[in-house]
Amino acid sequence: MLRWFRVAAVAEACSWAGLLVGMFFKHVTETSELGVKIFGPIHGALFVLYGLGVLLSAREAGWGRGTVVLGLACAVPPFTSIWFERRMAARTPQPA
């Protein structure tokens, strides 16, 4: 589960990057909405997948309530899902 969570965290962060680039072109250069149309739904799906990954990984690894809340909150600011995943990977004992 934790490996799956890592993939979800990185994918969510990458989709953030795509969405931010799309928003730049839509709102700053005012040239195209294509990036937002493509990355908006992708990011939405990966956002939900990341949240589900937090909940399932918490159950498997025995994370406390505060850790779960922090993990879910890290879905909101761009790229913090990777920070949280790395933090949890460092704290979780790896199987031998």
Backbone bond lengths (Angstrom), bond angles and torsions (degrees), N, CA, C in turn:
res aa  C-N    CA-C-N  psi(-1)  N-CA   C-N-CA  omega(-1)  CA-C   N-CA-C  phi
1 M - - - 1.456 - - 1.524 110.96 -
2 L 1.327 117.11 -39.80 1.464 119.64 -177.39 1.531 111.82 -66.87
3 R 1.308 116.65 -32.10 1.478 119.48 175.75 1.531 109.72 -67.04
4 W 1.314 116.93 -42.35 1.460 122.43 177.07 1.527 110.05 -61.96
5 F 1.331 115.76 -39.46 1.460 120.75 178.05 1.530 110.46 -62.76
6 R 1.320 117.43 -40.64 1.466 121.02 178.08 1.524 110.48 -59.37
7 V 1.317 116.96 -45.59 1.469 121.39 179.32 1.528 110.25 -61.19
8 A 1.335 116.53 -43.96 1.471 120.54 -179.92 1.526 110.93 -63.61
9 A 1.340 117.87 -40.74 1.467 121.27 -179.09 1.525 111.41 -65.02
10 V 1.311 116.56 -43.72 1.470 120.23 179.98 1.528 110.42 -68.85
11 A 1.317 117.07 -41.81 1.461 120.26 179.37 1.527 110.82 -63.70
12 E 1.326 117.31 -39.92 1.463 121.04 178.84 1.527 110.11 -63.29
13 A 1.320 117.20 -41.59 1.469 120.97 178.69 1.527 111.17 -66.19
14 C 1.323 117.15 -40.54 1.470 120.02 178.30 1.524 111.09 -64.85
15 S 1.321 115.91 -38.76 1.463 118.55 178.49 1.533 110.72 -67.39
16 W 1.342 116.90 -32.08 1.471 120.75 173.75 1.521 109.55 -60.06
17 A 1.338 115.54 -45.40 1.468 119.99 -179.20 1.529 110.22 -59.85
18 G 1.329 116.64 -46.55 1.454 120.11 178.45 1.521 112.38 -61.21
19 L 1.318 115.92 -41.34 1.465 119.88 179.83 1.527 111.21 -67.03
20 L 1.325 117.33 -40.33 1.465 120.43 178.28 1.527 111.47 -63.38
21 V 1.323 116.80 -41.07 1.466 120.29 176.70 1.526 109.55 -63.75
22 G 1.320 115.99 -44.11 1.459 119.62 177.88 1.518 112.19 -60.98
23 M 1.329 117.14 -40.04 1.466 120.70 178.68 1.523 111.14 -67.82
24 F 1.322 117.33 -33.89 1.463 120.73 176.26 1.533 109.96 -60.27
25 F 1.334 115.28 -49.29 1.467 118.53 -178.88 1.528 112.19 -67.35
26 K 1.307 116.65 -32.95 1.462 119.44 -179.67 1.529 112.08 -73.97
27 H 1.338 116.57 -46.10 1.463 119.63 -170.89 1.527 114.98 -99.38
28 V 1.314 118.27 -31.12 1.471 120.31 -177.09 1.525 110.66 -90.98
29 T 1.326 116.32 -56.19 1.467 118.20 -179.33 1.527 111.77 -84.19
30 E 1.318 116.26 -17.54 1.466 122.77 -179.36 1.527 111.88 51.39
31 T 1.351 114.51 44.00 1.460 118.69 -178.64 1.521 113.52 -107.00
32 S 1.327 117.84 -33.09 1.461 118.83 -174.34 1.520 111.21 -156.61
33 E 1.320 115.07 144.84 1.463 121.43 173.86 1.524 111.11 -102.80
34 L 1.308 117.27 2.55 1.455 121.57 -173.86 1.533 112.50 -58.81
35 G 1.334 117.43 -44.10 1.459 120.44 -179.22 1.516 112.73 -60.23
36 V 1.325 116.61 -40.69 1.461 120.52 178.96 1.524 109.91 -69.64
37 K 1.321 117.38 -39.19 1.459 120.91 179.32 1.523 111.71 -64.76
38 I 1.334 116.22 -33.68 1.464 119.89 179.58 1.523 110.93 -82.49
39 F 1.335 116.80 -53.98 1.458 120.16 -172.61 1.526 114.51 -80.91
40 G 1.319 118.55 -19.62 1.455 120.80 178.31 1.525 112.58 -58.79
41 P 1.338 117.98 -56.87 1.462 119.29 178.83 1.538 113.76 -65.86
42 I 1.332 115.85 -35.05 1.468 119.40 178.16 1.524 109.33 -63.40
43 H 1.330 116.08 -47.40 1.457 119.35 179.86 1.534 110.81 -63.81
44 G 1.319 117.18 -39.51 1.463 119.68 178.34 1.521 111.96 -58.67
45 A 1.316 116.82 -45.58 1.464 120.88 179.28 1.528 111.41 -65.36
46 L 1.333 116.76 -42.66 1.461 119.71 -179.60 1.527 111.79 -70.98
47 F 1.323 117.69 -29.87 1.461 122.53 174.12 1.531 109.73 -60.09
48 V 1.325 115.82 -47.34 1.467 120.55 178.66 1.527 110.50 -65.80
49 L 1.327 117.20 -41.96 1.461 121.86 178.70 1.528 110.94 -61.46
50 Y 1.328 117.14 -42.00 1.463 121.17 177.19 1.529 110.40 -62.11
51 G 1.335 117.44 -45.98 1.468 120.48 178.69 1.517 111.72 -59.47
52 L 1.311 116.71 -42.69 1.460 121.08 176.14 1.530 110.45 -63.14
53 G 1.336 115.77 -39.93 1.468 120.05 177.43 1.511 112.60 -61.99
54 V 1.327 116.94 -38.84 1.464 120.10 176.73 1.523 109.71 -60.71
55 L 1.319 116.41 -48.73 1.467 120.31 -176.70 1.530 112.03 -64.08
56 L 1.323 116.92 -44.10 1.464 119.80 -179.05 1.529 112.11 -70.82
57 S 1.315 116.90 -38.83 1.467 120.44 178.04 1.530 110.63 -67.09
58 A 1.331 116.03 -37.62 1.465 120.02 177.92 1.519 110.63 -60.68
59 R 1.309 115.59 -41.49 1.465 119.37 179.28 1.526 110.66 -63.99
60 E 1.322 115.42 -44.61 1.473 119.71 -177.83 1.526 112.26 -68.69
61 A 1.334 116.88 -42.45 1.468 120.91 -173.88 1.532 112.96 -91.81
62 G 1.327 118.05 -8.57 1.451 120.82 178.60 1.521 114.06 75.37
63 W 1.320 117.01 34.72 1.465 120.23 178.67 1.520 109.79 -68.53
64 G 1.319 116.71 148.95 1.455 122.29 177.38 1.524 111.09 -77.63
65 R 1.323 114.31 169.84 1.463 120.85 -178.46 1.529 112.30 -59.69
66 G 1.328 117.26 -41.64 1.460 120.73 179.21 1.516 112.40 -62.85
67 T 1.321 116.09 -38.41 1.461 120.84 178.23 1.525 110.62 -65.74
68 V 1.319 116.39 -40.33 1.468 120.43 178.47 1.529 110.34 -64.10
69 V 1.333 116.14 -44.68 1.468 119.74 179.09 1.523 110.16 -61.74
70 L 1.334 117.36 -42.72 1.464 120.89 177.16 1.528 110.52 -61.12
71 G 1.317 117.15 -44.65 1.465 121.00 179.35 1.509 112.31 -60.69
72 L 1.317 116.52 -42.74 1.467 119.73 178.48 1.525 110.89 -68.12
73 A 1.328 117.15 -38.77 1.474 120.68 178.32 1.524 111.03 -65.12
74 C 1.316 117.26 -29.90 1.475 121.07 -179.79 1.527 112.58 -70.88
75 A 1.307 118.00 -6.42 1.467 120.35 174.92 1.524 111.14 -76.30
76 V 1.334 117.24 -16.66 1.460 120.11 -172.51 1.534 112.93 -87.70
77 P 1.336 120.56 -56.84 1.471 118.42 178.71 1.534 110.31 -70.40
78 P 1.301 117.88 140.51 1.467 119.88 -179.00 1.532 113.00 -56.34
79 F 1.318 115.24 134.12 1.468 125.53 170.99 1.523 114.92 73.50
80 T 1.320 119.97 -0.84 1.469 119.71 179.89 1.522 112.05 -76.27
81 S 1.324 118.27 -14.28 1.462 119.53 175.84 1.530 110.24 -62.85
82 I 1.328 117.29 -35.09 1.475 120.28 177.69 1.522 110.11 -69.26
83 W 1.321 117.72 -42.76 1.471 121.00 177.53 1.525 110.15 -57.65
84 F 1.334 116.71 -46.65 1.459 120.13 -178.56 1.525 110.81 -65.03
85 E 1.306 117.94 -43.92 1.465 120.63 179.82 1.516 111.27 -60.58
86 R 1.337 117.10 -43.67 1.469 121.03 178.99 1.526 110.40 -64.23
87 R 1.318 117.17 -40.11 1.473 121.54 178.81 1.527 110.53 -62.22
88 M 1.313 116.79 -44.41 1.462 120.21 -179.43 1.525 111.65 -71.28
89 A 1.313 117.05 -35.20 1.468 119.97 178.02 1.529 110.08 -63.92
90 A 1.330 116.75 -37.45 1.475 120.55 179.54 1.524 111.47 -70.60
91 R 1.320 117.47 -29.53 1.463 121.49 -177.88 1.516 114.10 -88.30
92 T 1.315 117.24 -21.76 1.457 121.38 -175.03 1.527 109.58 -90.11
93 P 1.332 117.00 126.13 1.479 118.98 177.42 1.525 110.78 -62.04
94 Q 1.318 115.26 134.47 1.454 121.28 179.63 1.530 109.41 -85.59
95 P 1.351 117.49 141.22 1.468 119.82 178.36 1.522 110.99 -64.61
96 A 1.320 115.32 144.81 1.475 120.37 -178.36 1.488 112.34 -78.93
